[in-house]
Amino acid sequence: MFLKLGNKTETNKSMINVEEAYCLWDLTSVKYQGIDMGLLWYIYAHDPELKIIIKNKMSKLKIEAKALEKELKKYSINGPKQPRADMKSSSNSEILTDENLGRYLLLSTQEEIELLFKSIRNSTTNDALRALFIKFLTGAIDDLDSLIKYLKIKGWIGIPPMYPNIPAEVQEKADTGEIYHLWDHLTFRYDNIYQTQYWYEHAKDLEFKLLLKKGLQDTLKVQAKQLEQELSKFGVPLPSQPPAVIASSSTVNMEDSYMYRTLFTGMIGAAWMHALALKQCLTNDRLRGIFKDLLVQEINIIDKMILFGKVKGWLGVVPQYSPTL
């Protein structure tokens, strides 16, 4: 979807901005808290599979914490307090049941995804740091998907109200939340298609016009068609489509930089929608896979959009972080 724009590169890849500095500290703190909580959960867990899941999660958190500690040291940022090295208990209480622990782990993983996405969106100065956050996020997305499947097998996850109007020949089930997210995504994509067509007719920068055209054809329309098929399959009425043609007007004077920033904000909103759908898609594993793919795809596009905006000089320069000596 994106172009290679000459030989322009980031002027100083070792720089970070104030929000990136905060995200490094905040993510490290959250990883430490996750390790500490995992130690406690492991003690009280009874189910052997759950104990393995918790142990693997702690191992992953420790690896990610080490990577973050390396970045903190690199940029001279004081880290938060470390978690306890170990935790022992003489009893294995029934106060915390395996079902409770599974739900706590689900909530923790859901919140981790939101925090990582915020860190990616705000990491606009240092590309390598943003790449690290994206790596963490894709791992957390996979963890969430696997955890939901495990909790469903155990019967430890609530059953939302099912959508009642699925055609008789369709063997799949879908709950009301999943149907809403499919419909909401499609209406949003229709708005995106309309807006992108409008911008394309009024953009002046040739590279930006090509970016808009490729995004329209390769992403927005493809995703809209996929969502239409899913809604039709489940017997859901489709919303009205946007116009096929939008005429250009010589009287409209919009700056390319403004259109880019509005587009970027819209992509952030789309990613939040994908993340929310992923969190709430509990019944149909296949649909959750669709929302999972949409989120990963959107994150990768946002990453490239940041690079494009920096090369064009259209992305605001965040105040830089300078450690006190």
C-alpha positions, 0 to 999 in steps of 0.5 A: 500500500505504501511507496518508497520515498527516495532515500530520506531516512530518520535523522536520528534513530537513537532519539525518543520522545517524551511519550515513548519514554513514558511508554517504556517505563509504563510497559515495564511496570505492567510486565513486572506486575504481571510477573508478580501476579502470575507467581500468586496465581500459579500457587492457587491454580489447580488445573494442570493446563492452567498452571502451564498457561500461567507459567508460560505467560510468566516466562514470556513476560520475563523475556519482554521485561528484559527487552524493555530493561535494555531500552530503559538503560539505553535511554537512561530512564530509571526503571520501576521496582522489580517484581518479587523473585519468588513466592511461596505459600504453605496452603493452596486455598480454594478462595481463588478458583481456577475459573476465577484465575482464568477470567483474571488472566483473560482480563489482564491479557485484554488490557495488555492489548489496549496498553500496547496499542496505545504505545504503538500509536504514540511511538512516532519518533523511534521506529525501532522502539515502535517495532518492538511494541508491535512484536509484543502486541502480535504476541499478546493477540495470539495469547488472547485467542488461545486463552479464549479457546481454552476457557471455552473448553473448560466452561469458564467463560460466560455465554452471551445472548445468541443472534436469533435470526441466523438462517437455518442452513448456517451451522455456525453460531454467533452472539449478538456482540459479534453480529454488532461488530460485523455491522459496525465495522462495515458501516465504518468501512463504508464511511472510510471508502466515501472519505477516501474517495473524496480525499483522492479527488482533492489531494494534490501530492501525487504520492499521497494520491497513490497511497489513497488509491491503493488503500481504497482498492487493496484494503478498504474495498476488500475488507468491506466485501469480506464483511458484507459476505459475513453479514449476509451469511448470518442473515443480517440486513446490510447498511446502505453503500456509499456513492460509487463516484465523487466528483472533484471540485475546484472550489475545495481547498484542503491541505494534503497534510490535514487530510493525512492527519485526519486519515491517520486519526481514522486509522487509529479509530479503526484499530480500536474498533478491531481491538474491541471486537477481538476482546468481545468475540467469545462465541465464534472462533472463526469470526474472532480470527477475522477481527484478529487479522483486521487488527494486525493488518491495521497496525502494520498500516499505521506503522507505514503511515507513520513512516510516510508522514515523517518523510513528508513532514506532515506528522507533528514532532513530539517533544523529545526526551532528554535524560537529566544528568 
